[in-house]
Amino acid sequence: MQHALSTGPGTGERWERLAAWLREQLDVGQVDGIWVFRVVRRDKSEFGTAVLSLIAGDRRRILTARYVATIKGRERGEWHTELSEVGSGPIEALQELLALVPIRADDEDAPAPVEARQWFPPLPDLPEAGIDPATEAATTEDDPSMATPDGAPVDG
């Protein structure tokens, strides 16, 4: 299986997989900023690191999310993730908190910003209570059980 090449910072199959994992780990509605470091490939592995800023109440938290994907060898396809808090403080202390993020020794580039909506798009609105749009618009052509034996619609 060939992996799609990313078209920009924070895009591509492995970043999407990390974002999906993060949706399970935290309240993505609190995420107000994402930055990603350049992906590093070393030996048989690929390493990705993202920095996330979250706001809850009057506090800001800075987290790092990392993945390691094995891309060669017998263990190809293995996937490991890690999430850790780097710091927290008042909302206005973004730059001071970001300064706490460890700089990777092999990375000269600053992390690139990624739109939070790119990783965590808003969920579609839920249907009105008791109304299932999938069945509301059903016709006798869609579901023959909604017709009498002679093909006439069933009154309901």
N, C-alpha and C positions, 0 to 999 in steps of 0.2 A: 504494500500500500504506500502510495506516495503522498507526502504531506504538502499541503498548499503553502506556497511561500507567502510570507507576510507582506503587506503592501505599505506598512507604516508602523510607527511605534505602537505597541500594545495590540497589534492585530495579528491574526493567524490562529491556526488550530490550537496551539498549545496555550496561548494567552486566553483564548475562549474557554478552554478547559479549566484554567486557573480561575477565571471569572465565575464559571458555573460552580466550582467548589466553594468560592468565597460567598456566593449567594446562600449556601447552606451553613456558613460559619458565622455570619454577622448580618445585621440589619443594613442592607445596602441603601436604604432610604436615607441613612445618616452620612453616606459617603459624599463629600463635597469636592474631593480632589484625588487624582490618580497620576502618578508619574512612574515611568518604567525605565529601567536601565537597559542598555544594549544587551541582547542575548549573548551569552558566552558559550562557545562549544569547546570542550576540552576532552580529549581521549574519546570515550564512548558516550559521553553525556552532553546534554544541553542544559544550561542554567539560566533561569529567568527570575528577575527580582522586580517587584513593584512596591511602591510606597503609596499608602492610602491615608487620606485625612478624613476623619469622621467627626461630626458634630452631634453631641447629645446634650440637650439643655444648654448650659452656658460653658461647656467644656469641649475642648478639641482633643482628639486622640490621634496619634500617628502610629501606623502599623506597617510592618513589612510583610509581604506575602512572597513566598519563594516556591519555585518548582524545580525539580530535577527530572528530566526525561532521558531515559536511556535510548539512544538512537542507533547504536550499533552493537553487534555481538549477540550472544545467546540470550541475554537479558533484555534485548530490544523490546520496547513497548512498556517497560516498567515506568512508574510514575510516582513521585513523592512530592508532597506539599508541606509547607510550614507557614504558620502565621504567628507573628510575635509583635507585641506592643513595644514601641521604641520610647514613647513619652506621651505625656498629656499635660494640658495647661489651659489657660484662658483662650477663648476663640481667637482673639486678636494676636496670639503668639505663634502664628503659622510659621514664619521664617525661623524663629528661634527653635521651634520644635523640629522642623525639617533639618536643621543643622545637626540634630542628634543622630540622624540616620548615618550609620557607618558607610564610609566610602570604600568601595571595593578596590583592592590593591591593583587589580588588572584593568581598571576602567578609568580612562581619562575623560570620558564624556559625562556630562551632567545628565541626570535622568530627564526623559522627554515627557511632557504632559500628555495625558490622554483624557478625553471627555468622559466623565462618569457615565453619561447616557450611552456611550459606545459599549461599555462593559455591562451596564445594568439598565437596559431600557425600561421605561415604565411598563408595568403590567397592564394588559387591556382591562377596561372596566368590566366588572362582573355583571351578569345579567340581573334584571329585576328579580326579586325574591319570587320563587314559584314559577318563573317563566324560563323555559329552556329554549334558546333560539334555535337549536338544532331540530327540535321537534315542533316548535310553533309553526314553522313555515313548511312542514311536511305536507305532501299532497298524496292523493291515492296513487299517483304514478311512482312516488318515492317509496310508499309502503302499501302494498296490496292489502294488508290486514285492515286498512282504513276504508275498504270498500265492501259492499254486499256481494254475494256470489254472482249477481248479474252485472257487477262493475259500478253500480251507483255508489256515491259517497255515503258513508255512515254518518248519520246525524249525531252530534255529540253534545 
